[in-house]
């Protein structure tokens, strides 16, 4: 329900529940005077008495509440509920992360960190294994002299030449000289097949990452939400969600409640009574709002930056409420059942909760690759330029030094030539 202005000094409202109220008023022939709750709450026990609309009904200050009041066993003791007209689950609404913040990782994201570590470990292991195999292989001892200095240049093996063999295979060039032993060639053949599979997999995933935008959510489940602190979360104060989460013995909801209590110490809006304030927090901050799925669908249809957690919880039954032991309960129940069975509730629901989501087509349309998408490639070039400049400075230092240092420099050049 929301305000739409005043007519002749009287505040006017509109909403799904009020549309159903008008149908009931026509069927049961009654007039109504609408007022808002005094404290803005739905209803909870505070200091031994009920707050919100449940408290006003329990104290017989009003005759009827027309709106989405969730049914619970505790509230049933304080007021009478009509036949429920709306069934919905609870969820968490939040803003999707800015995709531009992670585009620098485009060249890294196609493979998980476990794969990156495994490839690096394989590369280092193959270097060591190939070096040992070639050093201990009797092929070279029978083909050439035993001393290393007598080996022809193409057979002289160093760590640098071993790394060159493996690097060239990664880029499918092969190199001008390869190990002559069967053992060394077999090992490089296995490494080459490994490189083919890995590079093909990486290339396919990289194309998918560049052409299809798929945001990585900060959390996928309620457990993930409760275990992180990048996003805060809250809900309507005095609502049934506060009671259900607070009274639950499940670990996941205990974590959620402890988090809300901690956040509330620095942010008093965590349990604010105004739903629109929670919406502004969701749209402008890293904040999750616990509400019903219908509210989430309505917000997402209006703002493509919002989404909601696919893990649903706490099924809700919404109904109108009357005073406890009200003589009108039977009449309202009969009319509510007729309205529900006729499908009128679904017709009225489509007016306030549209099904169409304008954001669905945006993720499937083709898009041009932007500079931000491949910025990591330029970072690689920049790192290479920095390393090259540093190496050049080191080489110039060796050249300008005295003769002893120059000999060391010549040794390093000879080592890298091998």
Helices and strands as residue ranges (DSSP letters): E 2-7, E 10-14, H 16-28, E 45-46, E 49-50, H 52-58, E 64-70, H 73-76, E 79-81, E 86-95, G 99-101, G 103-105, H 106-109, H 113-136, H 138-143, G 148-150, G 153-155, H 159-170, H 182-211, H 222-226, E 232-235, H 240-247, H 251-266, G 268-271, H 275-284, E 287-292, H 293-302, E 306-308, E 313-323, H 329-342, H 344-352, G 360-363, G 371-374, H 375-400, H 403-417
